[in-house]
Amino acid sequence: MVLDRQFHKKSESPNKEVLEVLKTIRNYILIVIIAYGLYFVLDHHFLFQGRNVYLLKKFEPSLKYTFYNMTDRKVESILKIDALRQDGVGNLLVELELITEENKNRLEAKFDAESE
């Protein structure tokens, strides 16, 4: 009986250690997932058009215009924003048929000249 109790005590200890290691690994995985989620948000523009959401990759991670509502905005006012224009919002506006390719090129050239 004494040996049996000692055996159980010894076997419980490694189980507790394994559980602690698993909890630590779980916490690290959770931290990595949260960090990647934050990086993903910083690395994309989330553009809202009515009920639709469009993702646009940023040139570099930042908080500038991470969330932007395009509903009821003029195309000129959207393209006037340097960060959005440089990241390709004009192509999205063409895909959504809110602007023609020629008009996009003309407005981009105009606003690029103004920003320099």
GIVEN-V701453 format. One record per residue. N is the residue number from 1. RES is the residue in one small letter. PHI is phi in whole degrees, -180 to 180 (999 if undefined). PSI is psi as a letter, one per 20 degrees, with the letter a starting at -180 (none if undefined). NEAR is the number of other ideal C-beta (glycine too) atoms within 8 Angstrom. Layout:
BEGIN
N & RES & PHI & PSI & NEAR
N & RES & PHI & PSI & NEAR
END
This chain:
BEGIN
1 & m & 999 & g & 4
2 & v & -63 & g & 5
3 & l & -64 & h & 6
4 & d & -65 & g & 7
5 & r & -67 & g & 8
6 & q & -64 & h & 8
7 & f & -63 & g & 8
8 & h & -65 & h & 8
9 & k & -65 & g & 8
10 & k & -68 & h & 8
11 & s & -74 & h & 8
12 & e & -72 & h & 8
13 & s & -61 & g & 8
14 & p & -62 & h & 8
15 & n & -64 & g & 8
16 & k & -66 & h & 8
17 & e & -65 & g & 8
18 & v & -63 & g & 8
19 & l & -63 & g & 8
20 & e & -64 & g & 8
21 & v & -64 & g & 8
22 & l & -64 & h & 8
23 & k & -65 & g & 8
24 & t & -64 & g & 8
25 & i & -62 & g & 8
26 & r & -61 & g & 8
27 & n & -64 & g & 8
28 & y & -64 & g & 8
29 & i & -63 & g & 8
30 & l & -63 & g & 8
31 & i & -64 & g & 8
32 & v & -64 & g & 8
33 & i & -64 & g & 8
34 & i & -65 & g & 8
35 & a & -63 & g & 8
36 & y & -65 & h & 8
37 & g & -61 & g & 8
38 & l & -65 & g & 8
39 & y & -62 & g & 9
40 & f & -61 & g & 8
41 & v & -65 & g & 9
42 & l & -70 & h & 11
43 & d & -97 & j & 8
44 & h & -137 & q & 11
45 & h & -92 & p & 15
46 & f & -106 & o & 11
47 & l & -103 & p & 13
48 & f & -105 & p & 12
49 & q & -133 & n & 9
50 & g & 66 & c & 5
51 & r & -94 & i & 2
52 & n & -91 & q & 6
53 & v & -122 & p & 7
54 & y & -118 & p & 9
55 & l & -101 & p & 8
56 & l & -132 & p & 12
57 & k & -66 & p & 9
58 & k & -85 & q & 12
59 & f & -65 & g & 5
60 & e & -147 & q & 4
61 & p & -62 & p & 6
62 & s & -164 & r & 8
63 & l & -97 & i & 4
64 & k & -67 & p & 5
65 & y & 52 & l & 8
66 & t & -65 & g & 11
67 & f & -119 & p & 7
68 & y & -142 & p & 11
69 & n & -96 & o & 7
70 & m & -90 & i & 8
71 & t & -64 & p & 7
72 & d & 60 & k & 2
73 & r & -107 & q & 8
74 & k & -73 & q & 5
75 & v & -58 & h & 11
76 & e & -62 & g & 7
77 & s & -69 & h & 8
78 & i & -73 & g & 12
79 & l & -71 & i & 15
80 & k & -71 & h & 7
81 & i & -79 & o & 11
82 & d & -55 & g & 7
83 & a & -60 & g & 11
84 & l & -71 & g & 13
85 & r & -63 & g & 13
86 & q & -67 & h & 7
87 & d & -90 & j & 11
88 & g & 98 & k & 8
89 & v & -65 & h & 14
90 & g & -60 & g & 12
91 & n & -63 & h & 8
92 & l & -65 & g & 11
93 & l & -64 & h & 13
94 & v & -67 & g & 12
95 & e & -61 & h & 6
96 & l & -81 & j & 7
97 & e & 59 & k & 5
98 & l & -91 & i & 6
99 & i & -155 & q & 10
100 & t & -88 & r & 6
101 & e & -60 & g & 6
102 & e & -65 & g & 6
103 & n & -65 & h & 9
104 & k & -60 & g & 14
105 & n & -61 & h & 8
106 & r & -66 & g & 8
107 & l & -68 & h & 13
108 & e & -63 & g & 11
109 & a & -64 & g & 8
110 & k & -62 & g & 8
111 & f & -73 & h & 12
112 & d & -64 & g & 9
113 & a & -67 & h & 7
114 & e & -69 & h & 6
115 & s & -78 & i & 6
116 & e & -83 & none & 4
END
